[in-house]
Amino acid sequence: MKKLLITLIGALTLGATLPALAGPDWQAIEHARKAKQVAQDARHGDVYEAMAPTGTGPVKCPPDAPVLQLDHGPRAQTTPYLNQRHKDRHDAQVKACSTATPDK
């Protein structure tokens, strides 16, 4: 009984480990590579052509104040340089908005 149990456990263990020892599925990898190549060839024109529009309405002028990510501390999400660049971009949008709309 003891030998039967050991043999059964060994067979189950071997059966469970065989898929882990199998090699990569080259057919699936090659198919994915070809599909990616076809998608890149089809998108050879305008980069923004296939993208959905980002806004649903007219552009808001002046834009809302920027919300900056945490740029200090042990769990910083960005850097001070990127935050400054974000502020500069917002300032440029506000300036462009004020020059585009005539003062009344």
Buried (B, 14 or more C-beta within 10 A) or exposed (E): EEEEEEEEEEEEEEEEEEEEEEEEEEEEEEEEEEEEEEEEEEEEEEEEEEEEEEEEEEEEEEEEEEEBEEBEEEEEEBEEEEBEEBEEEBEEBBEEBEEEEEEE
